[in-house]
Amino acid sequence: MRGRMVDVVLALAGLAVGVLMFATGQYQARFGVWWLVPPLVVCCGAVLLRRTAPVASVLVGTAALTPT
């Protein structure tokens, strides 16, 4: 695998493992975990940008994880 395909595999693997952890109860949160899925999806999307737009990738990932 080269380049862009590696990014796609990393993003999909991260999303799959994250959702699997939420679904099987490996991650516990006081208010439930399903509200954490949208930031997970955004961060996995930011992984897709890491080669073509690394600064945008960091900014998107940071914005997804920063509490408002």
C-alpha positions as CSV (number, residue, x, y, z in Angstrom):
1,M,0.0,0.0,0.0
2,R,1.2,3.5,-0.7
3,G,0.2,7.0,0.1
4,R,-3.4,7.8,0.0
5,M,-4.5,4.2,0.5
6,V,-2.6,4.0,3.8
7,D,-4.5,7.1,5.0
8,V,-7.8,5.5,4.1
9,V,-6.9,2.3,5.9
10,L,-5.8,4.2,9.0
11,A,-9.0,6.3,9.1
12,L,-11.3,3.3,8.6
13,A,-9.4,1.2,11.1
14,G,-9.5,4.0,13.7
15,L,-13.2,4.5,13.2
16,A,-14.0,0.7,13.3
17,V,-11.9,0.2,16.5
18,G,-13.4,3.3,18.2
19,V,-17.0,2.3,17.4
20,L,-16.3,-1.3,18.4
21,M,-14.9,-0.1,21.8
22,F,-18.0,2.0,22.3
23,A,-20.4,-0.7,21.3
24,T,-18.8,-3.4,23.5
25,G,-18.6,-1.2,26.6
26,Q,-14.8,-0.9,26.7
27,Y,-15.2,2.8,27.2
28,Q,-17.3,4.1,30.0
29,A,-18.6,7.6,30.3
30,R,-20.9,9.2,32.8
31,F,-23.4,10.5,30.2
32,G,-23.1,7.6,27.6
33,V,-20.6,7.2,24.9
34,W,-22.7,7.8,21.7
35,W,-22.2,11.5,21.9
36,L,-18.5,10.9,21.5
37,V,-18.9,9.2,18.1
38,P,-19.2,12.5,16.0
39,P,-15.8,13.7,17.2
40,L,-14.4,10.3,16.4
41,V,-15.7,10.5,12.9
42,V,-14.3,14.0,12.4
43,C,-10.9,13.0,13.7
44,C,-10.9,10.0,11.4
45,G,-11.8,12.3,8.6
46,A,-8.8,14.5,9.6
47,V,-6.6,11.5,9.1
48,L,-7.5,11.6,5.5
49,L,-6.1,15.1,5.2
50,R,-2.7,14.3,6.8
51,R,-0.7,14.0,3.6
52,T,-2.4,16.6,1.4
53,A,-3.2,19.3,4.0
54,P,-1.3,18.5,7.3
55,V,-2.1,21.9,8.9
56,A,-5.8,21.6,8.2
57,S,-5.7,18.1,9.5
58,V,-4.3,19.2,12.8
59,L,-6.7,22.1,13.1
60,V,-9.8,20.0,12.3
61,G,-8.7,17.3,14.8
62,T,-8.0,19.9,17.5
63,A,-11.4,21.5,16.9
64,A,-13.1,18.2,17.1
65,L,-11.5,17.4,20.5
66,T,-11.7,20.8,22.1
67,P,-14.7,21.1,24.4
68,T,-16.9,24.2,23.8
